[in-house]
Amino acid sequence: MALDSQLLEILACPDTHHTPLDYDAEAATLTCPQCQRIFEVRDGIPVLLLDEARGGPSEAA
């Protein structure tokens, strides 16, 4: 399921001062270009919770 283009224009990473998200429809994910966190899209709903994101600064080794 594709996300509405108007919704994609306003979605942004929930971390402070981060940028709009890049949408990958095939993988059903949204990625923050700044922190590299990956947020899932479940049943057409973006899950923008930092605790559920993959990647990002907390996973850097």
MOCOR-V291531 format. One record per residue. N is the residue number from 1. PHI is phi in degrees with one decimal (NA if undefined). PSI is psi in degrees with one decimal (none if undefined). BURIAL is 1 if it has 24 or more other C-alpha atoms within 12 Angstrom, else 0. Layout:
n=N phi=PHI psi=PSI burial=BURIAL
n=N phi=PHI psi=PSI burial=BURIAL
This chain:
n=1 phi=NA psi=127.5 burial=0
n=2 phi=-83.8 psi=146.8 burial=0
n=3 phi=-84.7 psi=148.0 burial=1
n=4 phi=-61.8 psi=136.4 burial=0
n=5 phi=-63.3 psi=-33.4 burial=0
n=6 phi=-67.7 psi=-36.2 burial=0
n=7 phi=-65.9 psi=-43.6 burial=0
n=8 phi=-60.8 psi=-31.1 burial=1
n=9 phi=-66.8 psi=-29.5 burial=0
n=10 phi=-102.4 psi=-14.7 burial=0
n=11 phi=-69.5 psi=139.0 burial=1
n=12 phi=-146.2 psi=159.8 burial=1
n=13 phi=-58.0 psi=135.3 burial=1
n=14 phi=-73.1 psi=-9.3 burial=1
n=15 phi=-71.7 psi=151.8 burial=0
n=16 phi=-58.0 psi=130.1 burial=0
n=17 phi=59.7 psi=30.8 burial=0
n=18 phi=-94.9 psi=169.7 burial=0
n=19 phi=-91.1 psi=170.6 burial=0
n=20 phi=-58.6 psi=158.6 burial=1
n=21 phi=-95.4 psi=150.1 burial=1
n=22 phi=-94.7 psi=129.1 burial=1
n=23 phi=-99.5 psi=129.7 burial=1
n=24 phi=-114.1 psi=99.8 burial=0
n=25 phi=-63.7 psi=-38.1 burial=0
n=26 phi=-65.3 psi=-41.3 burial=0
n=27 phi=-87.6 psi=-9.9 burial=0
n=28 phi=56.2 psi=52.8 burial=0
n=29 phi=-137.8 psi=157.8 burial=1
n=30 phi=-121.3 psi=132.8 burial=1
n=31 phi=-121.5 psi=135.1 burial=1
n=32 phi=-84.8 psi=119.2 burial=1
n=33 phi=-66.0 psi=-20.5 burial=0
n=34 phi=-84.1 psi=-51.1 burial=0
n=35 phi=-104.2 psi=-7.4 burial=1
n=36 phi=69.0 psi=16.2 burial=1
n=37 phi=-70.4 psi=144.3 burial=1
n=38 phi=-116.2 psi=124.1 burial=1
n=39 phi=-109.6 psi=134.7 burial=1
n=40 phi=-79.5 psi=153.6 burial=1
n=41 phi=-113.9 psi=113.4 burial=1
n=42 phi=-110.3 psi=122.7 burial=0
n=43 phi=51.7 psi=38.2 burial=0
n=44 phi=80.8 psi=6.9 burial=0
n=45 phi=-115.0 psi=120.3 burial=0
n=46 phi=-67.8 psi=130.5 burial=1
n=47 phi=-101.2 psi=93.1 burial=1
n=48 phi=-99.1 psi=55.1 burial=1
n=49 phi=-106.7 psi=125.2 burial=0
n=50 phi=-59.5 psi=-34.7 burial=1
n=51 phi=-67.4 psi=-22.9 burial=0
n=52 phi=-102.8 psi=-3.3 burial=0
n=53 phi=-73.2 psi=151.2 burial=1
n=54 phi=-102.3 psi=151.8 burial=0
n=55 phi=76.3 psi=-161.9 burial=0
n=56 phi=88.9 psi=-177.8 burial=0
n=57 phi=-62.5 psi=-31.5 burial=0
n=58 phi=-71.0 psi=-19.3 burial=0
n=59 phi=-100.7 psi=1.4 burial=0
n=60 phi=-70.5 psi=134.5 burial=0
n=61 phi=-105.5 psi=none burial=0
